[in-house]
Amino acid sequence: MKPIFKPLHAAPEFPFSFVYRDTKTKQRELPDHLHDWYEMVYVHGGKGTFFIDRTFYDMYAGSLFLIPGNTIHRAFPDAEDPVTSTALFFNPSLVQVRPLGEPFSYLQCFDWSKQNRMYRLLCSPALTAGFEQVLLEIDEELRTSKMGARHAVSLLLQRILLSVDRELGTEGRGQTTQAPAIGPRWMRDALLFIDAHYADDIGLSELSKRASVSPAHFSRLFKQMTGMNVTGFIAAKRIVKAKEMLLATDHGVARIAAECGFESLPHFHRLFKRIAGGTPAAYRRRPSPE
């Protein structure tokens, strides 16, 4: 299985990365990736499909994707009308602020998307206009590197997040309905089954049998639609859960490995390092971003 961990190279004191108005093609699109940072993808134009967690979404102008850390995702641009998008990557520590006497976090929109397993927001005209302007300003700050550029980018990021939080809290909530069905029903059912039974002993044979299709057909379409083979996808799901447990519990590594479906501790260590980019112990020791 090829590694899917995406390293994000940025100065530790400024954990932010930005790709402005990039037109994606199948040759230039990133492989399926998994990272700890939060990600926002805003679509300026073009078409495509975005696979996030367990759901397929259409990509078109005005779509905003909110992807919390440790969420499997892969974009597939249309061959004839490829997507042009802007991607922002950041560590949550960049937008930490004092509560100032009110219950607010800039990450509320990501918390909402994770809780509801809904990762696409269709922007209102007002949010679209504001988004386009702020993205332009971020690009200018990073290109010109004027005094205080990093502070300016941090403030602009907070401005974007506040706008999205407010959109979700008011009329924009109606624009976050579940994505329309994409792909065959058996594929969508298989993804839901994996999501609920990732720790069980499941594989291609059982999944294809449940879907009433041949293993070869299941494997081919699964790879085509998600960008990953079945074994790699299940392993990634297990590692995502293991990372959550490492930070949220004091359970031993052996117990976490067993509860996530790994038959042996050495196998868990090998896969964790390959997918997450480091050892379980190192991941647990790192400072919490929140």
Solvent accessible surface area in square Angstrom, and as a share of the most:
residue,aa,sasa,rsa
1,M,77,0.34
2,K,174,0.74
3,P,92,0.58
4,I,12,0.06
5,F,63,0.26
6,K,37,0.15
7,P,70,0.44
8,L,36,0.18
9,H,164,0.73
10,A,40,0.31
11,A,32,0.25
12,P,126,0.79
13,E,126,0.57
14,F,19,0.08
15,P,16,0.10
16,F,11,0.05
17,S,31,0.20
18,F,34,0.14
19,V,58,0.33
20,Y,54,0.21
21,R,114,0.42
22,D,24,0.13
23,T,57,0.33
24,K,36,0.15
25,T,45,0.26
26,K,130,0.55
27,Q,159,0.70
28,R,137,0.50
29,E,24,0.11
30,L,63,0.31
31,P,86,0.54
32,D,12,0.06
33,H,12,0.05
34,L,1,0.00
35,H,3,0.01
36,D,32,0.16
37,W,32,0.11
38,Y,21,0.08
39,E,6,0.03
40,M,0,0.00
41,V,10,0.05
42,Y,2,0.01
43,V,0,0.00
44,H,26,0.12
45,G,21,0.20
46,G,20,0.19
47,K,106,0.45
48,G,12,0.12
49,T,36,0.21
50,F,6,0.03
51,F,0,0.00
52,I,0,0.00
53,D,14,0.07
54,R,66,0.24
55,T,30,0.18
56,F,6,0.03
57,Y,4,0.02
58,D,52,0.27
59,M,7,0.03
60,Y,88,0.33
61,A,59,0.46
62,G,14,0.13
63,S,0,0.00
64,L,0,0.00
65,F,0,0.00
66,L,3,0.02
67,I,0,0.00
68,P,5,0.03
69,G,9,0.09
70,N,27,0.14
71,T,13,0.08
72,I,5,0.03
73,H,2,0.01
74,R,46,0.17
75,A,14,0.11
76,F,44,0.18
77,P,6,0.04
78,D,48,0.25
79,A,82,0.63
80,E,169,0.76
81,D,63,0.33
82,P,35,0.22
83,V,3,0.01
84,T,28,0.16
85,S,7,0.05
86,T,0,0.00
87,A,15,0.11
88,L,0,0.00
89,F,9,0.04
90,F,0,0.00
91,N,32,0.17
92,P,2,0.01
93,S,52,0.34
94,L,27,0.13
95,V,5,0.03
96,Q,101,0.45
97,V,73,0.42
98,R,181,0.66
99,P,94,0.59
100,L,128,0.63
101,G,84,0.81
102,E,103,0.46
103,P,138,0.87
104,F,60,0.25
105,S,44,0.28
106,Y,32,0.12
107,L,16,0.08
108,Q,71,0.31
109,C,1,0.00
110,F,1,0.01
111,D,77,0.40
112,W,48,0.17
113,S,0,0.00
114,K,99,0.42
115,Q,150,0.67
116,N,55,0.28
117,R,65,0.24
118,M,29,0.13
119,Y,7,0.03
120,R,22,0.08
121,L,0,0.00
122,L,45,0.22
123,C,20,0.12
124,S,23,0.15
125,P,119,0.75
126,A,83,0.64
127,L,10,0.05
128,T,38,0.22
129,A,65,0.51
130,G,32,0.31
131,F,2,0.01
132,E,51,0.23
133,Q,83,0.37
134,V,4,0.03
135,L,0,0.00
136,L,85,0.42
137,E,49,0.22
138,I,0,0.00
139,D,22,0.12
140,E,78,0.35
141,E,42,0.19
142,L,65,0.32
143,R,157,0.57
144,T,61,0.35
145,S,82,0.53
146,K,128,0.54
147,M,198,0.88
148,G,37,0.36
149,A,13,0.10
150,R,112,0.41
151,H,139,0.62
152,A,25,0.19
153,V,0,0.00
154,S,19,0.12
155,L,116,0.58
156,L,18,0.09
157,L,0,0.00
158,Q,28,0.13
159,R,114,0.42
160,I,3,0.01
161,L,0,0.00
162,L,54,0.27
163,S,43,0.28
164,V,0,0.00
165,D,11,0.06
166,R,159,0.58
167,E,14,0.06
168,L,7,0.03
169,G,51,0.49
170,T,82,0.47
171,E,132,0.59
172,G,1,0.01
173,R,111,0.41
174,G,53,0.51
175,Q,87,0.39
176,T,5,0.03
177,T,103,0.60
178,Q,112,0.50
179,A,18,0.14
180,P,77,0.48
181,A,74,0.57
182,I,36,0.18
183,G,34,0.32
184,P,45,0.28
185,R,159,0.58
186,W,46,0.16
187,M,0,0.00
188,R,69,0.25
189,D,62,0.32
190,A,8,0.06
191,L,0,0.00
192,L,86,0.43
193,F,31,0.13
194,I,0,0.00
195,D,26,0.13
196,A,75,0.58
197,H,69,0.31
198,Y,43,0.16
199,A,36,0.28
200,D,69,0.36
201,D,135,0.70
202,I,19,0.10
203,G,26,0.25
204,L,62,0.31
205,S,86,0.56
206,E,69,0.31
207,L,2,0.01
208,S,2,0.01
209,K,168,0.71
210,R,147,0.54
211,A,15,0.12
212,S,101,0.65
213,V,37,0.21
214,S,58,0.38
215,P,69,0.43
216,A,68,0.53
217,H,70,0.31
218,F,0,0.00
219,S,39,0.25
220,R,146,0.53
221,L,30,0.15
222,F,0,0.00
223,K,107,0.45
224,Q,121,0.54
225,M,28,0.13
226,T,0,0.00
227,G,7,0.07
228,M,9,0.04
229,N,68,0.35
230,V,9,0.05
231,T,101,0.59
232,G,2,0.02
233,F,0,0.00
234,I,10,0.05
235,A,8,0.06
236,A,0,0.00
237,K,18,0.08
238,R,33,0.12
239,I,0,0.00
240,V,22,0.13
241,K,74,0.31
242,A,0,0.00
243,K,2,0.01
244,E,61,0.27
245,M,21,0.09
246,L,3,0.01
247,L,80,0.40
248,A,87,0.67
249,T,48,0.28
250,D,132,0.68
251,H,42,0.19
252,G,43,0.42
253,V,34,0.20
254,A,61,0.48
255,R,128,0.47
256,I,0,0.00
257,A,3,0.02
258,A,67,0.52
259,E,80,0.36
260,C,1,0.00
261,G,16,0.15
262,F,11,0.05
263,E,166,0.75
264,S,49,0.31
265,L,69,0.35
266,P,84,0.53
267,H,69,0.31
268,F,0,0.00
269,H,68,0.30
270,R,139,0.51
271,L,15,0.08
272,F,1,0.00
273,K,124,0.53
274,R,101,0.37
275,I,0,0.00
276,A,10,0.08
277,G,48,0.47
278,G,23,0.22
279,T,55,0.32
280,P,0,0.00
281,A,44,0.34
282,A,43,0.33
283,Y,17,0.07
284,R,74,0.27
285,R,178,0.65
286,R,73,0.26
287,P,121,0.76
288,S,79,0.51
289,P,29,0.18
290,E,129,0.58
